Amino acid sequence: MFGKRLRDALLSLCVFLVALVVAYGALTLGIHLFVDDGMEFNLEMWKYARDIKRISADPLIGHEHRPGTHSFLMGADMAINSQGLRDREIPLNRTPGTKRIMMLGDSFILGWGVPFEDIISKRLERLFAKDGRRVEVVNAGVGNYNSIMEVEYYLTRGYKFHPDVVVLNYTFNDAEPVPSYRDDGFIARNSELLVVFLGGMDSFLRRFGAQKRWDEYYLGLYDTPGWDAAKAAIRKLADATRQQGSKLIIVSWPELHDVQRYRLQRITDLVHGLADAEHVPFVDLLPAVAGQDSSKLWVTAPDPHPNAYANGLYAEFLYPALKALLPTP
């Protein structure tokens, strides 16, 4: 009798496991067929981490691009050069007769969802060329970076490019702490289903649950030690560029959910005040897009990263300030 019960229990367990595997396979296939169209934000960010990123040996950098990697993400080709940057191959040694600008930043500068030739750094290069100026604009943007990580990158690696101008591109979430890293396990690294489920849960909780709205979350960062840490890092960068003879400029990138009724002006004012205290030029990019329909600026409707059109507006707006920092010989 006991043996029969054991066999029945094992059979039931096997049936359950087979059903679970079949259901998982069917749901995963459904995601491939109906969800993963190459523009689903959470899946594309997961692919970005899987295909291109790695944990850095420097804990203040956190993560970095693996040199020589490539993927197609959010509708755009993403190719990383031998220096770990989304750029063409630019040697560390300066090109005679050519000025150099380094753009530090996060996914906005990386050009998330934007074709390479349409990102702001390449647009700025073309604007200089149109004026007959030979200027290299190095794209040092990495997704999910904050000010601490960007400054650490410059102090340990970026300075080797010997830029004439360093642009610290500040976004509203740069007061977040440096991420912590752990192995989330095989399933988390390889399961599109889990990515879609967790992303859906996060969206549901932000809309109906206890999680803060996007504007509350970003404003709340500036009442935490994260803002003090970001300020300290920016002061380090200002000191370093002064000692190295480079010019520093801080550029504030607006949040694009609602540019006509902008809710994060307090953050812009805080960063502007820090720039003034360090005697560093400051540019707010909000006026470049303030009269626009917000959704016209987004990569996709649920992903308000600046698209190619927004990058064009920003480049035209920022160009005069950079041109003034690189007077004609």
C-alpha positions in Angstrom: 0.0 0.0 0.0 2.8 2.4 1.0 4.7 1.7 -2.2 1.6 2.4 -4.4 1.1 5.8 -2.6 4.7 6.7 -3.1 4.5 5.8 -6.8 1.3 7.8 -7.1 2.9 10.8 -5.4 6.0 10.6 -7.6 3.8 10.3 -10.7 1.8 13.4 -9.6 5.0 15.3 -9.0 6.4 14.4 -12.4 3.1 15.4 -14.1 3.2 18.7 -12.2 6.9 19.4 -13.2 6.2 18.5 -16.8 3.1 20.8 -16.8 5.3 23.6 -15.2 8.0 23.2 -17.9 5.4 23.2 -20.7 3.7 26.3 -19.3 7.0 28.1 -18.9 8.0 27.2 -22.4 4.6 28.3 -23.8 4.8 31.6 -21.9 8.4 32.2 -23.0 7.4 31.5 -26.6 4.5 33.9 -26.3 6.9 36.6 -25.1 9.1 36.0 -28.1 6.2 36.1 -30.5 4.0 38.9 -29.0 6.0 41.0 -26.5 9.7 41.0 -27.5 9.4 43.3 -30.6 12.8 44.9 -29.9 11.3 47.9 -28.2 10.1 46.6 -24.9 12.1 48.7 -22.4 12.6 46.2 -19.6 13.7 43.4 -22.0 16.0 45.7 -23.9 17.7 46.9 -20.7 18.1 43.3 -19.6 19.7 42.5 -22.9 22.0 45.5 -22.5 23.2 44.2 -19.2 23.6 40.7 -20.5 25.3 41.5 -23.8 27.4 44.5 -23.1 27.9 45.3 -19.4 30.2 43.7 -16.9 31.0 44.5 -13.2 34.0 46.8 -12.9 37.0 46.1 -10.7 36.6 49.7 -9.4 33.6 49.7 -6.9 33.1 53.5 -7.5 32.6 52.8 -11.2 30.3 49.8 -10.5 29.8 48.5 -14.0 31.3 49.2 -17.4 31.0 48.2 -21.0 32.9 45.2 -22.2 35.2 46.4 -25.0 34.4 45.1 -28.5 30.8 44.0 -27.7 27.8 44.6 -29.9 24.0 44.3 -29.7 20.9 45.7 -31.3 18.9 47.4 -28.6 15.7 49.5 -28.5 15.8 49.7 -32.3 19.4 50.9 -32.6 22.7 49.3 -33.2 24.9 49.4 -30.1 28.6 48.9 -30.9 31.3 49.3 -28.2 34.9 50.2 -29.1 38.2 48.9 -27.7 38.0 51.6 -25.0 34.6 50.5 -23.8 32.8 53.4 -25.3 29.9 53.7 -27.7 32.0 55.5 -30.2 34.3 55.0 -33.2 37.9 54.2 -32.4 39.4 57.3 -30.9 43.1 57.0 -29.8 44.2 58.3 -26.5 46.8 60.4 -28.1 45.5 63.7 -29.5 45.1 64.3 -33.2 47.3 67.3 -34.2 45.2 70.3 -35.0 42.0 68.8 -33.5 40.3 69.9 -30.3 38.6 67.3 -28.0 35.5 67.3 -25.9 34.6 64.5 -23.5 30.9 63.9 -22.8 30.4 62.2 -19.4 26.9 60.8 -18.6 24.5 58.0 -18.4 22.1 56.4 -20.9 21.0 59.8 -22.2 24.6 60.4 -23.4 25.0 56.8 -24.4 22.1 57.4 -26.8 19.7 54.8 -25.6 17.4 53.9 -28.5 19.1 56.4 -30.8 21.1 55.6 -34.0 24.8 56.3 -33.5 25.0 59.2 -36.0 22.0 60.9 -34.3 23.4 60.9 -30.7 24.3 64.3 -29.3 28.1 63.8 -29.4 28.1 63.0 -33.1 25.7 65.9 -33.9 28.0 68.3 -32.1 31.0 67.0 -34.1 29.0 67.8 -37.3 28.1 71.3 -36.1 31.8 72.1 -35.4 32.7 70.6 -38.8 30.0 72.8 -40.5 31.9 75.8 -38.9 35.2 74.5 -40.3 36.4 73.3 -36.9 38.1 70.0 -36.3 36.7 68.8 -32.9 36.3 65.2 -31.6 33.5 64.7 -29.2 34.1 61.6 -27.2 30.9 59.7 -26.0 31.7 58.4 -22.5 28.1 57.7 -21.6 27.2 54.4 -19.9 23.7 53.3 -19.0 22.7 53.5 -15.3 25.7 55.7 -14.3 25.4 58.5 -11.8 27.7 61.4 -11.0 29.9 59.4 -8.6 30.5 56.8 -11.3 31.0 59.3 -14.1 33.6 61.3 -12.1 35.4 58.1 -11.0 35.6 57.0 -14.7 37.1 60.4 -15.6 39.6 60.5 -12.8 40.9 56.9 -13.5 40.5 56.6 -17.3 38.8 59.5 -19.1 41.5 62.0 -18.4 43.9 59.9 -20.5 42.1 61.3 -23.6 43.4 64.7 -22.7 40.2 66.6 -23.4 40.1 70.4 -23.8 36.6 70.5 -22.4 34.8 68.0 -20.1 31.0 68.1 -20.1 29.4 66.6 -17.0 25.9 65.8 -18.2 23.7 65.8 -15.1 20.4 64.0 -15.0 17.7 64.2 -12.3 18.5 60.7 -10.9 22.2 61.2 -10.5 21.9 61.5 -6.7 21.1 57.7 -6.6 23.7 55.6 -4.8 26.2 53.5 -6.8 24.4 50.2 -7.4 25.4 47.0 -5.5 26.0 43.9 -7.5 25.3 40.3 -6.9 24.7 37.1 -8.8 20.9 36.8 -9.2 21.1 33.3 -10.4 20.8 31.4 -13.6 17.0 32.1 -14.1 17.3 35.8 -13.5 20.2 36.0 -16.0 18.4 34.0 -18.7 14.6 34.3 -18.3 12.7 36.8 -20.4 9.6 35.7 -18.6 10.9 36.8 -15.2 12.0 40.2 -16.7 8.6 40.8 -18.1 6.8 39.7 -14.9 9.0 41.9 -12.6 8.7 44.9 -14.9 4.9 44.5 -15.0 4.8 44.3 -11.2 6.9 47.5 -10.9 4.6 49.4 -13.2 1.5 48.1 -11.4 2.9 49.1 -8.0 3.9 52.6 -9.2 0.4 53.1 -10.6 -1.8 51.5 -7.9 0.5 50.5 -5.0 2.6 52.2 -2.4 5.6 53.0 -4.7 6.2 56.7 -5.3 5.4 58.4 -8.5 8.3 59.2 -10.8 8.4 62.9 -9.7 8.2 62.1 -6.0 10.9 59.5 -6.3 13.4 61.9 -8.1 12.7 64.8 -5.8 13.1 62.6 -2.8 16.7 61.7 -3.8 17.7 65.3 -2.9 16.8 64.8 0.7 19.2 61.9 1.1 22.9 61.5 1.5 23.1 60.6 -2.2 23.0 64.3 -3.1 25.8 65.1 -0.7 27.9 62.3 -2.3 27.1 63.6 -5.8 28.1 67.1 -4.8 31.4 65.8 -3.4 32.1 64.0 -6.6 31.4 67.0 -8.8 33.7 69.1 -6.7 36.4 66.5 -7.2 35.9 66.8 -10.9 36.0 70.6 -10.8 39.3 70.4 -8.9 40.8 67.8 -11.3 39.9 69.7 -14.5 41.3 72.9 -13.1 44.6 71.2 -12.2 44.8 69.5 -15.6 44.0 72.7 -17.6 40.7 71.4 -19.0 37.5 73.4 -19.0 34.5 71.9 -17.2 30.9 72.7 -18.0 27.8 71.2 -16.3 24.7 70.5 -18.5 21.4 69.7 -16.9 19.2 67.2 -18.8 15.5 67.5 -18.1 13.1 64.6 -17.3 10.8 64.3 -20.3 7.5 63.0 -18.9 6.0 66.5 -19.0 8.3 69.3 -20.2 5.5 71.9 -20.4 4.6 71.6 -16.7 8.0 70.7 -15.5 8.1 69.3 -11.9 11.8 68.9 -11.2 12.9 72.5 -11.2 14.2 72.2 -7.7 16.8 69.7 -8.9 17.9 72.0 -11.7 18.3 74.8 -9.2 20.4 72.8 -6.8 22.8 71.7 -9.6 23.0 75.2 -11.0 23.8 76.5 -7.5 26.7 74.0 -7.2 28.0 75.0 -10.6 28.0 78.6 -9.6 29.8 77.8 -6.3 32.5 76.0 -8.3 32.7 78.8 -10.9 31.8 76.3 -13.6 29.6 77.2 -16.6 26.1 75.8 -16.5 23.5 75.0 -19.2 19.9 73.9 -18.6 18.6 72.0 -21.7 14.9 72.4 -20.6 14.4 75.5 -22.7 15.5 73.5 -25.8 12.4 71.3 -25.5 10.0 73.3 -23.3 7.6 74.2 -26.1 7.4 70.6 -27.4 4.8 67.9 -27.1 6.5 65.7 -24.5 5.7 62.4 -26.3 7.4 63.7 -29.5 10.7 63.6 -27.6 10.5 60.0 -26.3 12.2 56.9 -27.7 8.9 55.1 -27.0 5.7 55.9 -25.2 6.7 54.1 -21.9 10.4 55.1 -22.3 11.0 58.9 -22.0 14.7 58.7 -23.0 15.4 61.5 -25.5 15.0 60.3 -29.1 16.9 61.4 -32.2 14.7 64.4 -32.5 15.4 65.5 -28.9 19.1 64.9 -29.4 19.0 67.3 -32.3 17.3 70.0 -30.3 19.8 69.6 -27.5 22.8 69.6 -29.8 21.7 72.9 -31.4 21.0 74.5 -28.0 24.3 73.3 -26.4 26.6 74.1 -29.3 27.0 77.8 -28.8 28.2 77.2 -25.2 30.7 74.6 -26.3 31.9 76.8 -29.2 32.6 79.6 -26.7 34.8 77.3 -24.6 36.8 76.4 -27.7 37.6 79.8 -29.3 38.8 79.8 -32.9 42.6 79.7 -33.0 
